[in-house]
Amino acid sequence: MAASAPSAARKAGSYTREITAYIKARNTGPRAVNVSYEAFFRVVDGGYWVKLGSGRTYVPAGGTVEPTEVGSSTRVCAPGVKVEIRVHARADGGVWSGWSTAGTAQCQT
C-alpha cells in the first residue's frame, strides 16, 4: 500500500496504516460445520467499535481453516496510539463465541 500525502487536517507525526483482522477456525468435532465470523476495530483510548468485516467458511470434521482475512481498513495513526481488534465466531445453529481480543501496535512506530 502506498502512503498518502499528509493533509493539513492531520496532526504532526501522523501516518496511515492498514489494520487487518484474521480468523483461524478449528473444528474438533466429528462433523463438518459452517462457521460465521465477525471482526471489529477501535482505538483503545476513547474510540468506538467499527466493523471490519464478516464472513462464513466451511470447516471439515477434525480440520482447521488457515488464517483467513475477515476485513481490513486504512486508518490514520499517530505516535502512541494503540488499537484493539475483536473477533468472534459461531457454528451453524450455535451461539457466538466469546470475543477473541488482540491488542496491536500497528498504529505505533
Secondary structure, DSSP 8 states (H G I E B T S, - for coil): -------TTS-TT-EEEEEEEEEEEE--SSS-EEEEEEEEEEETTT---EEEEEEEEEE-TT-EEEEEEEEEEEEEE-TT--EEEEEEEEETTS-----EEEEE-TT--
